């Protein structure tokens, strides 16, 4: 039985002990930062009374009690998120509209919190220095890669979706080529992608990984690893979560390229727009 449930039931509690239990339930997060004496002061009781309550719901010290309470609260929040981010039976269009908006907003907020500004600047420099960028991705990630290719084409930056590993390697061996590989991954054991990382690293192609899973292959074969949430805990909406995160990161990179080459990018964009008008 959980700590919170035991505190809620208050079996065999005196009036003073019930007061402490109610205070803990109402101030769960704050309790984690209090001492026994501080909790006693907040509830107008004594330290001995506080410890009697702890002993009735937990077999251990007050410090251990706070650790396990924090773990229990974390799991409760995670469980709430899983329910919140799953499609329930016979949901209405209204609830789904609200839910998807919330999922995407929270995904972007979490992805933003995982980013390092100095790293984004370093990655922008790598992209600027490259003569061609190869996207290595599979499944739905490849489609997101196509979107990145389109946005980069509009500002005159060459991006290709890597299909033939041998042809990519052959092109990259050219003396004038300054290739950059971007690996997009949301799966924990993407063996095929990891093999491509090893091969490209072996022939000297610099790499950037956008991934929710860091391992030794990415760490060895990539100059930079950009972290994203994967959404694996939220089975039915996982694709929404990781594609939203990947798009957000790639949009950041495109925008940084435009910012660092603003006039050139704007000129290319005008040129692209005029050219598109001639295509029937």
Secondary structure, 3 states (H helix, E strand, C coil): CCHHHHHHHCCCCCHHHHHHHHHHHHCHHHHCCCCHHHHHHHCCCCHHHHHHHHHHHCCCCHHHHHHHHHHHHHHHHHHHHHHHCCCCCCCCHHHHHHHHHHHHHHHHHHHHHCCCHHHHHHHHHHHHHCCEEEEECCCHHHHHHHHHHHHHHCCCCCEEECCCHHHHHHHHCCCCCCEEEEEEECCCCCHHHHHHHHHHHHCCCEEEEEECCCCHHHHHHCCEEEECCCCCCCHHHHHHHHHHHHHHHHHHHHHHHHHHCHHHHHHHHHHHHHHHHCCC
